[in-house]
Amino acid sequence: MKTLICALALTVAIPALAEVKVGSPAPAFSEQDATGKTHTLAEYKGKWLVLEWYNKDCPYVKKHYGSKNMQKLQEEAKSKGAVWLVVNSGKEGAQGYLDAAGTLADMKSSGSNATASLIDVDGNMGKAYGAKTTPHMYVINPEGQVVYAGAIDSAMAGKEVAVKSSKPYGCAVKY
């Protein structure tokens, strides 16, 4: 009985995450970036879209940014016409949380080549996508379908994605 009560308590405490399946429509979103501009899924219809969940304090994120791997992928994707959005779903006061000014400073100091950095403080976007870790990557095709979900992968070459999903690794998103 004690185990059941503990399990129920944990279930209530853990935020509900959707599980976006590859091949399914990408969940709609409307989030502001660090400059105050609102970004929506609908405005990117007809374009490739990469979503990268981010936490500046996560050692895995630091590894990919410190090696310049992430910035290189961002630049490659953008040079092929893709839009790359960094998403921070950390709640205020949690590890990695950044306000707008902090986000702008962090993106500059990290050398980010992302199109924009979205601030998802309420976690609605992250939960809709089922983002579990930082980094957690999603690639959305021009028709609005998720074609990749999972760990960071350098194989984004504008053709059929061979590995459509993988287990994301990194730090837990701090909802």
N, C-alpha and C positions, 0 to 999 in steps of 0.2 A: 504494500500500500504506500509506504514511504517513497519507493522508487517511482510509482505512478504519479504521485503528487509532485515530485521533483521534475519528472518528464513534462507534466502539464505546465508547471511554472516556467520551464525553459521554452516551451512552445509559445506561451503568451509573450515572453520577453523578446523572442527573436522576431525581427520584422519579416513580414511575408515577402518573398521574392518570387517574381514570375520566372518562368524558365523559357526563354526565347529559343525556339527551335530553328535550326538552319532550314531555309526554304519557306519559312513563314514570313508574313508581313512584319516589318519593323514597327515596334510600338511608336505611336506619335509622341512627340515631346514639344515643349515650349519652355525654353530656359534662357536666362540672361547670361551673357558673357561678362568678363571683368570690366568691359568698357560700358556696360549697360545696354548693349544691343541684344534684342531677343532673337533667338535662333529656333526654328521649327523644322521638323522632319519634312513637312510639305514643301518648304522653300528649296530643298535639295533634290526634289524629284527630277530625274533626268541626269543626275550626277552620281558618281561613286562617292560614298561617304564612309569614313573611318571614324569610329568612336574609340577613344582610349581612356579608361578610368585611371585616375592619377592621385597619388598621395606623395607629396614632396619628401616626407620622412620615411617612406618605405625603402628598405635596402634594395629591393628588386628594381624599383623605379630608379633609384640612385645609380644602380649598376648600368641600366640601359641608357640613362642620360649621361652618366659619367664617361661611358665609352663612346658617346655620340651616336650609338646605334639607333636610338629612337629618332633623333633629329634627322639622321640620314634617311630613314624610312619615311618620315614626314615630308621631307623635301622631294624624295622620289615620287611619292603618291601625288603630291600637289603638282609636280611637273607634268604628270599624266592627266591632270584635270580633276583629280579627286579633292574632296574637302576633308580636312582632318580636324576633328573636334576633341579636345582634351576635356574630360569631365571630372570634377571633384565633387563627390557625393558625401564628403565628410561633414558631419554636423558641427555646429559651432562648439568650440571647446575640445573637440576630439583631435587626436593626433593627425597632423597633415591638413587640418582646416586652414583655409586662407580666405580672407575677405577680398574684395575687388582690388584694392591697392596692393595687398600682399601677393595676389595672383599675378598681377601685371609685373611686379618686381621679380617674382620667382620665374616666370616665363622668360623674362629678359636675361636673368642671371644663368638660367639653365641652357640658354641658346635654343629654346623651342622654336620649331618651324611650323607649329600647328596653325591652322587657319584662325582658331579662336579657342579660348579656355572658358568652359561653362561652369557656373557655380550652382550646384544642385544641393543646397543646404538642407532642404526638406527630404532629400533622398528619393523623390518621386520618380525621376528619370532612371536612377540606378536600380530601383526596385522593379520598375516596369521591364527593364532589360534583364534583370537577374544578375547584375554585376556583383561578383563575389570578392574579387581581389583587385589589387593594383600591382601591375597593369592587368586589365581585362579588356580584350579587344573584340570589336564587332565590325564587320565589313558589310555594308548595305549596297546593293547594286542600284543602277539607275531606275529600276522599276519599283524600288522600295522594299525588296526582300532581303532578309539576312542571308548572306552567302558564306559567312565565316563567323564563328564565335569561339573564343578561348584565349589561349596564351599568345603572347607576342610572336609573330612569325614574319620573316623577311620575304616570304614568297608571294608578294602582292604585285603581280606583273600585268594586270589588265586582261588576263585570260581566265579560263575555267579554274576555279580553286580546287586543287587536288585533295587537300586535307580540309574538310569543311568545318571540323570542330576539333578542339583539343581541350584538355583539362587546364583551366587557368591556374597559374601559380602566383604567389606573391603574398602581400599583406591583405588582411581582411578589410573590406570597405567599412569605414567607421560610421555607420548610419546612426 
